Amino acid sequence: MQVPLLDLKLQYATIKDEVSKAIDQVCESQIFALGPAVAEFEKNVAAYCSSKFAIGVSSGTDALLTGLMALGAGPGDEVITTAFTFFATAGAIVRVGARPVFVDVDPDTFNIDPAAIEEKITEKTKAIIPVHLFGQMADMNAINEIARRHNLAVIEDAAQAIGASRSGTKAGNFGDCGCFSFYPTKNLGAFGDGGMVTTNSEDIADKIKILRNHGQDPVYFYKVIGGNFRLDGIQGAVLGVKLKYLDSWNDKRRQNAALYNRLFADSPVKTPKIDTDNVSIYHQYTVTVPERDKLQRFLAENQIGSAVFYPKPLHLQDCFTQLGYKPGDLPVAERLCNEVLSLPVYPELSPEKIEHVAGKVLEYYSAQD
């Protein structure tokens, strides 16, 4: 039985007619950069996330970039973040001229360890960027308390976490702003790149609206140097259709994860730990396993898709050599990079296929006994 890591065609088949109609409306309007479809999507995302403002941008990476720009991060500043995340988190820090300061993660949730943040704060620290990794929120209460004591900005990297919540509050509402990605493989995926910044600050919202359009306000009058970070109208239309189904898709991911958890009970597979205060959207179902690389090869031989997010922590990447980190500095992140494996969890996955995937994983370990 073939089971890919993700099959977007199955989802598309269920909404094809709605999506085609929405795209046709944009084509008829001939408004392709921002426009009514984006404005409507922004309004609906703000309502969905319970945020006062939501500003569409060109990607999740650009959401982080504009968030940092709006908060004034730049040369001479330090921004604390996790070493166990996608590159964009740190890349955006460097692009504004600031210095990323990497800290270790919790071994169970994979999210940034609040206890490790405070010891890295200096007089140069400008902000903290926690990442809600794999669809589970970081410990924002502890992080915000640290930020409050030290007068630091907080930018939530919620690229993988739209719809996730902590203590009943949705991602994107704990920091000064929240940054989302609509890359096609995300739980809410566009037909290309797209992103969003949520905030409860009118000042930050106004700044990002100007920054995403080259810094102009009004047209051809430039208050600051921004960039071309606009969300396309077609993407706004597609995402507007998909947003209506997001909760049901996330519910199905949680059901799939629960089935995996039952199947992997009392096995060598360590299943994801979700904090009791959290509702995860399981952007990835990521386990930690012995002999990870051998297991992944075995699954591939049996036509089962899997992926490693991430094989090398950020503090040891070649492009950050000048920061002076060395192996052993952040041991949890380094160990996880050798142990994590993400298994198929997409909403359209049938119970039979989940049982097949889990059965093959357990078959591999049985053969090792």
Secondary structure, 3 states (H helix, E strand, C coil): CCECCCCHHHHHHHHHHHHHHHHHHHHHHCCCECCHHHHHHHHHHHHHHCCCEEEEECCHHHHHHHHHHHCCCCCCCEEEEECCCCCHHHHHHHHCCCEEEEECECCCCCCECHHHHHCCCCCCEEEEECECHHHCCCCHHHHHHHHHHHCCEEEEECCCCCCCEECCEECCCCCCEEEEECCCCCCCCCCCCCEEEEECCHHHHHHHHHHCECCECCCCCECCCCCECECEHHHHHHHHHHHCCHHHHHHHHHHHHHHHHHHCCCCCCECCCCCCCEECCCCCEEEECCCHHHHHHHHHHCCECCECCCCCCHHHCHHHHHHCCCCCCCHHHHHHCCCEEEECCCCCCCHHHHHHHHHHHHHHHHHHC
